[in-house]
Each structure stands twice: as structure tokens, then as C-alpha cells.
Amino acid sequence: MNKRKGIAFLVNGEKPSYRNNMFLAALQSRGFSPVVFLRKEVDKGPDTVLRTDSQGMSVFTVQIMGGKGSNKRYGEQLKKILARIKGSTSFIFATHLDHLLFLKKNRQSNVSVFYDLTEKSVTDKKIAISKTSFRQLERAARFAMRTVEQRTLKSIGVKGVTIDGSMGEDREKYAKTCPRVARVLTVPPAKYSLNEEEGANIKKNLAGKRVVAALGDFSNWDDLSHAVEIAANVISCYDDVFFLFIGKTGLERSTLNETLAENGIKGRAIFLEGLSYGKMMAYLENSDVGMVFYSSAPEARNSFDDLSMRIFSLMQAGLPVVASSESETSDVIKLSGCGLLVDTSSSVEFASAVSYMLTSPDKARDSGEKGHDAFKNSYCWEKEQEQLMAIVGP
């Protein structure tokens, strides 16, 4: 039996992201034994390291008091743990610029370093989407931080870099710094699980309806109102159309119901959040048209990964897609031919595109089939993880 290879996986947060977890599962399946490092900041208390075990992996949570000097204290704790496991770990996977700066200062001998480059790898979300920041200054800050990032990668001698969808255009730039660079999309797996009884109930409840599944972040009130307006425009033209709003709202159920009632579509639409992936797919597989809602609100989740997960889920379900022509994922729809691109600021244009798909079964079927084939052949995680393993493999 081959000896498993130890790899330290550094996460800049209290828990791994969806993308982190997909990477970890792929590494485990290919003979790696990950040791996960999390960072948790607290208001008070001593700096401590908590160890737990999860899904066959050792997890170290470095808990530090936030504020001035927190990065330095985090680095001190991280250094101690890495020294303790040095004999069993010959790989390090970093996911944030802070990790690179730590590794530059604390050289790790006989250790291969890899880096996952994403929208959030140079700054945290709170800074990146600040309402008060000027866009020009934000772009300048990002450019400066990316410059530091590239120089640090070269200084450390990073062996490979994975790049998410939003940073794909920078692949050639990073290829000048690292010997191995690959674009790895955050996409859903082709296989998922669902309770059969639960799936049967969803199918029964949606029977006899033409269903539009709208995926998005509806936590901003203006966006929620806009999405409901689009649904009301479509529903007013048909007696059998039903809308599913799938995504975060952060609002009480009574408030959501009042909003639907005020727009005359109570009983013709429902908000669903906190669904497991399998349960969401059951709803999508019993729908007729898929719609991805792109929010204009700074605090909404509009990153490439969030948008691509929504679009690829619709493609996986074989639904024709209606989405924004302005989003970074529009090329996916153009290349696959899986749907229509519209100006989402116009509720009339968006509603017209959804209505077209509802009343054009041949076009809808063709778009859905093209999307499903593209997902299965190019965009599912089973395909993407091969790009990851090409980076960290022999």
C-alpha cells in the first residue's frame, strides 16, 4: 500500500469554504493526508490552539485575539504547529496572501508550497465590498496587493498555483512566476444524494405547474423587490407558472409572504433557503426554466464562484438558463448555448426572456440539453479536480 503524503492546508477563516472542502476531498482521494489549519479571531482571551478530527483529517484552529498584532501572533502559533508536524508533512497548500507572507518569513525546508488564487486570497470580503470604498481606490489597492502576491510567490519558489474562474485571465501572468498554473473552477459534483421520499414529495407538490427556479442572493431589499417584480410580470401572463426563489434572504417568513401578497403572487411563489444540495437539485429537476439573479448590492454574493455554482447547478439539472449579460459567467452561457443573456436591471426584459423560454419548448429543450452536456463533459467537479491534481501531482 502506498504511503499517504502529508499536506498542511491553510485556511484564512474559522471554517473551510465550499472550494476548500472540494480541494481537501480531492487531495484525500489521491493519497494525501491533509492537516487543516483554521484561523479564529476572538474579542478577548489568550491565544490558543484547538485540535479536533473531522472526516479523517486533523484540524488545528488557531484562536487569537483580534486587533493590532493579530497577524504576528497567528504566525507564531502557526510556526510552532508546523514545526511539530514537520516530519510528516512535505507539502503546504496556502489560500491567502497572509500565508505567503508568513512562509516568506519562515522558510520551510524540504517542503513544496502550492497556492490557490481566488478573489478573496488577497483581502477579506468585508474590505473587498465595503460600501464606503471608492471603486478606483479599491482597484488600485487590489493591483498593489496582487503585485506583492506575485513577488512573494517568486521569492518562496511556489511549485504550483490554482486559479479560480474570476482570475482565469491572469493565468499567463502567474505562469511567469510559477512552473505549474491551472484554472480550477468551483463547480458542483456530478453525483449527489437525496432522500427518495423527500424527492417524491417535491415532485408531487410541483406537478401540474410550469416552474421557474430563480437562484440568487436576495438579502438586499432592493434586489428582492426587483426579483419579485420580475416574477409578477411573468405570472400575470400565465395561470400555471410558479416561481421558486432559492437563496439567502435573511428575512422573516411573514415579511416574505407580505412582499409576495403586495405584488399579487402569494400562492404562486415561494422562498427557499438553507437547502441541502441534493434537495435543491430535486427542486431544479422538477422545474422548467432556470434564472440566475445577479445583485447590484455591494454586500451580495456575486463572486465568480457563487455565480458559477448557480449557473452550473441549473446546467446540471438540464434547465435552460436566463442570466445577466454583465456577469463574469456570461461566457459560459455563450460557449455552451445553454440559455439567454439579458440586462437584469430591466425587469421587463428579464421577464420577457423567461416567458420566451416557457413558450418555446423546442428552444428550451435544446438549451437545457446543451447545458447538461457541457456540465457533464467540461464543468463538473470530477473534471475540474483533474486540473488540481495536475498541479500537486508528481
C-alpha positions in Angstrom: 0.0 0.0 0.0 1.4 3.5 -0.9 2.3 5.7 1.9 0.0 8.7 2.3 1.6 12.1 1.7 1.1 14.7 4.4 -0.1 18.2 3.4 -0.8 21.2 5.5 -3.8 23.1 4.2 -4.0 26.7 5.4 -7.5 28.4 5.6 -7.9 32.1 6.4 -11.1 31.7 8.4 -13.0 29.8 11.0 -14.1 27.1 8.7 -13.2 25.8 5.2 -15.1 27.3 2.3 -17.0 25.1 -0.2 -14.0 25.3 -2.5 -11.6 24.4 0.3 -13.7 21.3 1.1 -13.7 20.2 -2.5 -9.9 20.6 -2.7 -9.5 18.6 0.6 -11.7 15.8 -0.6 -9.8 15.5 -3.9 -6.4 15.5 -2.1 -7.6 12.8 0.2 -8.9 10.7 -2.7 -5.4 10.9 -4.3 -3.3 9.7 -1.4 -2.8 12.9 0.5 -3.3 13.1 4.3 -4.4 16.8 4.9 -3.8 18.6 8.2 -6.1 21.6 8.2 -5.3 25.0 9.8 -8.1 27.4 10.6 -7.9 30.9 12.0 -10.4 32.2 14.5 -10.3 35.7 16.0 -12.0 36.5 19.3 -12.6 39.7 21.3 -10.7 38.5 24.4 -8.9 35.6 25.8 -5.4 34.0 25.4 -4.0 32.8 22.1 -4.7 29.0 22.0 -4.6 26.1 19.5 -7.6 23.7 19.5 -7.2 20.3 17.8 -10.1 18.3 16.5 -10.6 15.5 14.0 -13.0 15.8 11.1 -13.6 13.4 8.1 -10.3 11.6 8.7 -8.3 14.9 9.0 -6.6 16.6 11.9 -7.9 20.2 12.2 -6.0 22.8 14.2 -7.9 26.0 15.0 -5.5 28.9 15.8 -7.6 31.1 18.1 -6.1 34.6 18.6 -7.4 37.9 20.0 -8.2 40.2 17.1 -6.8 43.7 16.6 -3.3 45.1 16.4 -0.6 42.4 16.2 -3.0 39.6 15.4 -1.2 38.5 12.2 2.1 38.3 14.1 0.6 36.2 16.9 -1.2 34.0 14.4 2.2 33.4 12.6 3.9 32.5 15.9 1.3 29.8 16.7 1.3 28.5 13.1 5.1 28.3 13.2 5.0 26.1 16.3 2.5 23.7 14.9 4.2 23.3 11.5 7.5 22.6 13.4 5.7 19.9 15.4 4.4 18.1 12.3 7.3 18.8 10.0 8.5 15.2 9.8 5.1 14.0 8.5 4.2 16.9 6.2 6.2 17.7 3.0 3.5 19.9 1.3 1.8 23.1 2.2 -1.3 24.5 0.4 -1.9 28.2 1.1 -5.1 30.1 0.3 -4.3 33.7 1.3 -1.7 36.3 0.9 -1.1 36.3 4.7 0.0 32.7 4.3 2.5 33.6 1.6 4.0 36.4 3.7 4.3 34.0 6.7 6.0 31.4 4.5 8.4 34.0 3.1 9.5 35.0 6.6 9.5 31.4 7.9 11.2 29.4 5.3 10.1 25.7 5.2 13.0 23.5 4.1 12.2 20.4 2.0 8.5 21.5 1.7 6.7 22.1 -1.6 4.3 25.0 -1.5 1.1 25.4 -3.5 -1.3 28.3 -3.7 -5.0 28.8 -4.5 -5.6 32.1 -6.2 -9.1 33.4 -5.7 -10.9 36.8 -5.4 -10.6 36.5 -1.7 -6.9 35.4 -1.5 -5.5 38.9 -1.1 -8.1 40.5 1.1 -11.1 39.6 3.2 -14.7 40.1 1.9 -15.5 42.9 4.3 -12.8 45.1 2.8 -13.4 44.0 -0.8 -17.1 45.0 -0.8 -17.0 48.0 1.5 -19.9 50.4 0.7 -17.8 53.4 1.6 -14.7 52.5 -0.5 -14.2 54.2 -3.9 -14.0 51.8 -6.7 -10.9 53.4 -8.2 -9.1 53.1 -4.8 -10.3 49.6 -4.4 -8.9 48.6 -7.8 -5.6 50.3 -7.1 -5.4 48.5 -3.7 -6.1 45.2 -5.3 -3.5 45.8 -8.0 -0.9 46.7 -5.4 -1.7 43.6 -3.3 -1.6 41.3 -6.4 1.9 42.7 -7.2 3.1 41.8 -3.7 1.5 38.4 -4.1 3.3 37.7 -7.3 6.7 38.8 -5.9 6.1 36.7 -2.8 5.2 33.6 -4.9 8.5 34.0 -6.8 10.5 34.6 -3.6 9.1 31.5 -2.0 9.5 29.3 -5.1 5.9 28.1 -5.1 5.6 24.9 -7.1 2.1 25.5 -8.4 -0.9 27.8 -8.5 -4.6 27.0 -9.0 -6.7 29.9 -10.2 -10.5 30.2 -9.8 -12.8 31.4 -12.5 -12.7 35.2 -11.8 -8.9 35.2 -12.1 -8.6 33.0 -15.1 -7.4 35.8 -17.4 -4.3 36.1 -15.2 -3.1 32.6 -15.9 -0.3 33.7 -18.3 0.9 36.4 -15.8 1.2 33.8 -13.0 2.8 31.3 -15.3 5.8 33.6 -15.5 6.2 33.2 -11.7 5.3 29.5 -11.2 6.1 26.3 -13.1 2.6 24.9 -12.8 -0.5 27.0 -13.2 -4.1 25.8 -13.9 -7.6 27.2 -13.8 -9.8 25.2 -11.4 -13.4 26.2 -11.4 -15.6 25.9 -8.3 -18.3 23.7 -9.7 -20.7 21.0 -8.2 -20.0 17.3 -8.4 -21.9 15.2 -10.9 -23.1 12.9 -8.1 -25.2 14.0 -5.1 -27.6 12.3 -2.6 -31.2 12.9 -1.8 -33.8 11.1 0.3 -36.1 9.3 -2.2 -39.3 10.1 -0.2 -38.3 13.8 0.0 -37.7 13.9 -3.7 -41.0 12.3 -4.4 -42.8 14.9 -2.3 -41.2 17.7 -4.1 -42.2 16.2 -7.5 -45.8 15.8 -6.3 -46.0 19.4 -5.0 -44.8 20.9 -8.3 -46.9 18.6 -10.5 -49.1 20.4 -13.0 -47.1 23.7 -12.7 -44.6 25.3 -15.1 -41.9 26.2 -12.6 -39.2 28.9 -12.8 -36.3 28.4 -10.4 -34.6 31.7 -9.6 -31.2 31.3 -7.9 -29.5 34.3 -6.2 -28.7 36.3 -3.1 -31.9 38.1 -2.1 -30.6 39.5 1.2 -30.7 43.1 -0.2 -34.2 44.6 -0.1 -34.0 46.4 -3.4 -32.8 43.2 -5.1 -35.6 41.1 -3.5 -38.2 43.6 -4.7 -36.7 43.6 -8.2 -36.8 39.8 -8.4 -40.4 39.6 -7.1 -41.3 42.3 -9.8 -39.8 40.1 -12.5 -41.8 37.1 -11.2 -45.0 39.2 -11.1 -44.6 40.3 -14.7 -44.3 36.6 -15.8 -47.0 35.2 -13.6 -49.5 37.9 -14.7 -49.4 36.3 -18.2 -49.9 32.7 -17.3 -52.2 30.8 -14.9 -49.9 27.8 -14.3 -46.5 29.4 -13.7 -44.9 29.1 -10.2 -41.7 30.7 -9.0 -39.1 29.3 -6.7 -36.7 31.8 -5.2 -33.7 29.8 -4.0 -31.1 31.6 -1.9 -30.4 33.7 1.1 -32.9 36.3 2.2 -32.2 37.0 5.9 -35.9 38.0 6.4 -38.7 36.6 8.4 -41.2 34.3 6.6 -44.0 36.7 7.4 -42.2 39.6 5.7 -41.5 37.5 2.6 -45.2 36.4 2.4 -46.3 40.1 2.7 -44.0 41.0 -0.1 -45.5 38.3 -2.3 -49.0 39.4 -1.4 -48.3 43.0 -2.2 -47.2 42.0 -5.7 -50.2 39.8 -6.2 -48.3 36.5 -6.4 -48.9 34.9 -3.0 -49.5 31.2 -3.5 -47.7 31.4 -6.9 -44.2 31.8 -5.5 -42.1 30.6 -2.5 -38.7 31.5 -1.0 -36.4 28.6 -0.1 -33.1 28.9 1.7 -30.8 26.6 3.6 -31.4 23.7 1.3 -29.0 20.8 1.0 -27.5 20.5 -2.4 -29.5 17.3 -3.1 -32.8 18.9 -2.1 -32.1 22.0 -4.2 -31.4 19.7 -7.2 -34.7 18.0 -6.6 -36.5 21.3 -7.0 -34.4 22.2 -10.1 -35.1 18.8 -11.8 -38.8 19.5 -11.4 -38.5 23.0 -12.9 -38.8 24.2 -16.5 -36.7 27.3 -16.6 -33.7 28.5 -14.6 -32.9 32.1 -13.8 -29.7 33.4 -12.1 -30.2 36.7 -10.4 -27.2 39.0 -10.3 -27.3 41.5 -7.5 -26.1 45.1 -7.7 -25.7 45.3 -3.9 -22.1 45.5 -2.7 -22.7 43.1 0.1 -24.4 40.4 -2.1 -22.5 37.3 -3.1 -21.7 38.0 -6.7 -18.2 36.4 -6.9 -17.5 34.2 -9.9 -17.6 31.1 -7.7 -21.0 32.0 -6.3 -22.5 32.8 -9.7 -20.9 29.8 -11.4 -22.2 27.4 -8.8 -25.7 28.7 -9.5 -25.4 28.5 -13.3 -23.7 25.1 -13.3 -26.4 23.7 -11.0 -29.0 24.8 -13.5 -27.0 23.3 -16.3 -26.6 20.1 -14.2 -30.4 19.9 -13.9 -30.8 20.3 -17.7 -32.6 23.7 -17.4 -32.5 26.5 -20.0 -30.8 29.4 -18.3 -31.7 33.1 -18.2 -28.9 35.2 -16.7 -27.2 38.6 -16.7 -25.1 39.7 -19.7 -22.9 41.6 -17.4 -21.7 38.8 -15.1 -18.4 37.2 -15.4 -20.1 33.9 -16.2 -21.8 35.1 -19.3 -19.1 33.4 -21.5 -20.1 30.0 -20.1 -23.7 30.5 -21.4 -22.4 31.8 -24.7 -20.0 28.9 -25.3 -22.4 26.2 -24.2 -25.5 27.7 -25.8 -27.5 26.8 -22.7 -29.7 29.9 -22.5 -30.3 33.7 -22.9 -28.3 36.7 -21.6 -30.3 39.8 -20.7 -30.0 43.2 -19.0 -31.1 42.2 -15.5 -31.7 45.9 -14.5 -34.8 45.8 -16.7 -37.5 43.6 -15.1 -39.4 43.8 -18.4 -36.5 42.4 -20.4 -35.8 39.7 -17.9 -39.5 38.7 -17.7 -39.7 38.6 -21.5 -36.7 36.2 -21.7 -38.2 33.9 -19.1 -41.6 34.0 -20.9 -39.9 33.1 -24.2 -38.3 30.0 -22.7 -41.7 29.0 -21.2 -43.5 29.3 -24.5 -40.7 27.9 -26.7 -40.4 24.2 -25.7 -38.0 23.3 -28.5 -35.6 26.1 -27.7 -35.9 25.4 -24.0 -35.2 21.7 -24.5 -32.3 22.3 -26.8 -30.7 24.9 -24.4 -31.2 22.5 -21.5 -29.6 19.6 -23.2 -26.6 21.7 -24.4 -26.2 22.9 -20.8 -26.4 19.4 -19.3 -23.9 18.0 -21.9 -21.5 20.9 -21.2 -21.7 20.4 -17.5 -21.2 16.6 -17.7 -18.3 16.9 -20.2 -16.5 20.0 -19.1 -17.7 21.7 -15.9 -18.4 19.1 -13.2 -16.0 18.8 -10.3 -14.9 15.3 -11.4 -13.4 17.1 -14.4 -12.0 20.1 -12.5 -10.2 18.1 -9.9 -8.0 16.6 -12.6 -6.6 20.1 -13.1 -5.9 20.4 -9.4 -4.1 17.0 -9.3 -2.0 18.0 -12.3 -0.7 20.9 -10.1 0.1 19.0 -6.9 0.8 15.6 -8.5 4.3 14.2 -9.3 
